[in-house]
Amino acid sequence: MSRTVARLLAESLETHDVDQVYCVPGESYVGLTSALIERNSIRVIVCRHEGGAGYMAVADGRLGDRAGVAMVSRGPGLSNAMVSLHSAYHDATPVVMLVGQVERKDFGRLALQEQNYSRLLSDITKLVIEVNEPEQASEAIARAFHVAESGTPGPVAVVLPEDIFDEETEAGLDPARPRVAAGPRAEDLDRWPGCSRRRSGHCCWSGARSWPTLSMTRPFSPISTCSLKIGYCRSARPTDAHNCSTRRIRITAAIWGSACRRR
């Protein structure tokens, strides 16, 4: 079935359970905005500044079960939102930011507000995806959500040229991809008590997902979490090391091991 790229993008966002997006309207992605309003299945929340739109998407990604979504215009629009991408990258928060771009025929010709986003965003995003063909649209959205939410979460930018939204395509709708969790598997947790009995006096450095299980299966060993997810791990156990850097956790493990050997 033939449809416009703007409609395909809107349907792809719906497939990933997006219920609201944050934006400052701009001409470089007006086709996508029109498609979202026509379908009326996703709330388009208009903000006064791209930085505010970006931080709203960051909060949405942190509080929800999926990546937050923001839409910004090219050039100054994205530059205003970069502070929120920086925060999302360092706080491991999943965000998908849709960025407008100049028309494809103007690539590399110093068109108004043109920038090389792959270079500009390389240090504050997990991935920058440029959609230069209509057939890439839905696959780019599926890939962006998969990368943003898998492993260590973080922001992903999807760059959309201004002239691509009205083009027709027969490309299919890419479904949501399974997430890759950065945590121990069930069989790893089953092996851990046996390993702990053979070697006492060590400290476990845990991520947010595995902390509740580890705190129950190993009640007398110190458990520390990384600084990015300290809010997930609240414990009153006196043995826990809580928020530790790599250097601090080595010191904690050494002190704990010495105490066990003295016993």
N, C-alpha and C positions, 0 to 999 in steps of 0.2 A: 504494500500500500504506500503510495507516494504521499509525502507530507513535508512541510517546511522544516528546516533545521531548528527554528525557534520552537515549533510544536514538539519536535523530537526531544529537545533539551528539557522542555517543561515536563513531558511524560517521564523522562529519565529521572528527574528530581522527585517526581511522585513515586516512582518505583523504589527509591531509597528512603521512603517515609519522611520526606521533608514536608513540614507543615507550615513553615514560615521562612522568609528570606529577608535580609536587611540590606538597604541600598540608599544611595543618593542618586536619583535618576540622572542619566547621562545619554547623550545622543549615540555613543558608540555601542550601546547594547539595547537600544530602544525596541528593537524587534523582539527580544526575549521578554522584556517587560510587558509588551502588548500581549504576547502569547500567555503569560502567566495570569494577567488580568482577565483575558477572555475565558480561560478555563476555570478560573475562580476556585481552584482547589488548594492553592497555596497562598497564604497571606503575604502580601508585599508590604513590608513595613518601611516607610520612607523616613529617613533620618536627616538631620541638619548638617552632618559632617561625616566624611568617610571614616574618620577615626572612631566615631561613635558607632557607626554601622559595623565596623570590624570588631570592636569590643563586644557588641551585642551578640555577634556570631560566636565569639570566643566563649562568652558566658553560656550560650545555648549549647555549644559543644561540650562544655565542662559539666553542665547540669543534666544533659540529656543522654540518650543511649546511642547517639549518632553524631556525625560531624555537623557543626553549625555552618550556615551558608550565608555569604555576603556577596553583593554585586557592586562593583565600582567601575567608574569610567577610566579611560586610559590617562597616562601622564600624571597630572596633579591629583586626580582622584585616587589612583593607586598609591602615590607618594604619601598622601594623607593617611592611608590605611596601613602603611607598612609598620607602624608602631604596634598595631594589634597582631600582625603576623609575627613580629619579633617576640611578643609576649606568648603567643600560642606555641611557637617553636621551643622556647625555653621552658615553658610550663607543660609541655607534652599534651597539648589540647588539640583534638581533631577539628580542623576547619577546612572548608572548601571555599575558596574565593574565586569568583568568576570575574574576569578582567576584560574590559573592552579593548579593542586594538584598531588601528587604522585599516583601511581597505587593503586587500592583498596586493592589488596592483601598485600600491604605494610603499610596499615593504622596501626598506633600505634607501629611501629617497628623502629622508629627513622631513617626512610629512608632519603636520601639526600634532604635537604631543606624542610622537612615536618614540618608543623606547624598546631596548632589547631586554625583555623581562626575564629571559633565562639567565642572563648575567646579573641583572639588578637584584633578583630574588634568590640567587643561588645559596646565599648564606643564612637565610631566614625561613626557608621552606624545605619540606622533604622532597618535593618534586614540582617542576613547572611543565605543564602540558600545553602545547600550542595546537589548536584545532585549525588546520589549513584546508581541509577537505570536508564536505558535508558528511561523508560516510564515517568520519572519525568522531562525530559529535557524541553519540550515545556511549560509545566505547570509552571516550575520554572521561565522561562523568562517572561511569562505573569504575574506571581505574583510579580516578581521583578519590572517591570515597573509600575504595579498598586500601589505598596507600595511606590515606589520612587516619584511618581507624585501626590499621593492623600494626603489630609490633609495638614500638614506641609511638604513640599517636603524635600527630603534628599537622601543620597546615600544608595544603596543596593548592597551587594556583592553576587555573584553567584559562588560557588566553583565547579570546573569541574575536575574530575580525568583524568589523562592522558590516561588511557586505555578505556575510555567510548566512545570516538569519532567514532571509527571504528565499534562499535557494531550496529547490525541491530535492528530496532524496528518497530512495526506496530502502535505505538501510534499516535493519531491524532494531528493536529495542533491547539493549543489553541488560540482563537481570543483575540484581545486586550480587556481589561476590562474597564468599565466606571470609570472615575475618581471621587473621593469623594472630593468636593470642601470645603475648610475650610472658609466658609463665610456665610453671612445671606441669607436665602431663600427669594424669592419674597414676600411671605406673611409677613415675618418678617419686611421687609422694608416698606410694606404698613401700618403696625401697629405702626411704630416708630413715625411718626408725631403726632399721637394722644397721645402717651405716653409723648412726649416732651411737648405738650401743658399743660398736667396735672402737669408736674413737670419741672420748669424752673431752670436754673443755674447749669446744669450738663454738664460734658465733655464726649465726645464719644471717645473710644479707638478703632480705625479701623484697619483692615488688608488692604493689597494692593488691593484686589479684590473689596471691598465695598467702598473704599474711594471716588471714583468719584461720586457715587450715593449719598452718605451721604453729600458730600460737596454741592450738588445741592438742596437736599431736606431739609437741615438744615443750611441755609446760615449764621445764626447769632450765632450758638453754636461752641465752640472750638472743633476741631477734631485733634486727634493725631494718629500717626502710630507707629508701633513697629520698633525697630532698624534694623530688618532684611530686611525690604522692603522700606527703606526710599527713595530710588531712584525712586520708582513708584509714590510717592506722592509729587508733586511740586505745591505749592500754594502760592499766594501772599496775601491771606486773612489775615488781621491783627489779627483775632481772633484765628487762628489755633495755636495749641501747637507744631506741627511738631513732631520731634523725641523725644519720652519720654520713660523713664523707668517706671516701675510700681510705684516706689516711687515718681518720678517727676510728673506723671499724677495725683496722689492723691493730691499733692500740688496744681497743676493747677486747678483741679476741685474745691478745697476748696476756692481758691482765686476768681474764677469765680462765685461761688455760693454766696460768701460774697458781691461781687460787685452787683449782681442782687438783693439781698435782700435790699441793701442800696438804690437802685432805687425805 
